[in-house]
Amino acid sequence: MLDSIDISLLREINVNRITALDNPFILITDCAPIIAIFIPLAFIVIGLFKKRKKIWMEGLMIAAPYLLAAGILNIIKVLIVRPRPFTTYSFIQKLSNGGSSSFPSGHTSDAFAIATIVSLLFPKRVVIISMFIWATLVGYSRLDLGVHYPSDVLGGAAIGAGSSLFFFYLYKRKRKEEPILK
């Protein structure tokens, strides 16, 4: 039942895609891991360069859920060896690289981990909206390009966002335990 919904939705997205958007979606998908690494690294480097502990600590706080999500994701990919949709269904057009097992989507996990933690740390409307538009486009691009099923993307989003929520909970809890000295 769920498999038929998964492939039906993917077929609708991939086969009936707007081909003029192929190159923009390839760019979005190819840049996703770079952006996910660049954001925390930029905070760390800028914080160290300017000798501002708060900034480089924010970089570490952004990197932590990204790294946790990557670890969880790779364990799941080893345990659940799901073939990519383009290898199982000849009507799915592969327009991007897809490496290991299909479930869950690593690109989507990366994007949602970064989008969630950045939105929690900097809760401004423009930050939240732009981060989640980016993460959603990354997830959608994986479907449009034929390398993931919708459930792979949802699983990746849940792992990424969940890792960020976990770290943010720990961060808030730790801050409550420490007295604020003035």
Buried (B, 14 or more C-beta within 10 A) or exposed (E): EEEEEBBEBBBEBBEEBEEEEBEEBBEBBBBBBEBBBEBBEEBBBBBEEEEEEEBBBBBEBBBBBBBBBBEBBEEBBEEEEBEBBBEEBEEBBBBBEBEEBBBBBBBBBBBBBBBBBBBBBEEEEEBBEBBBEBBBBBBBBBBBBBBBBBBBBBBBBBBBBBBBBBBBEEBEEEEEEEEEEE
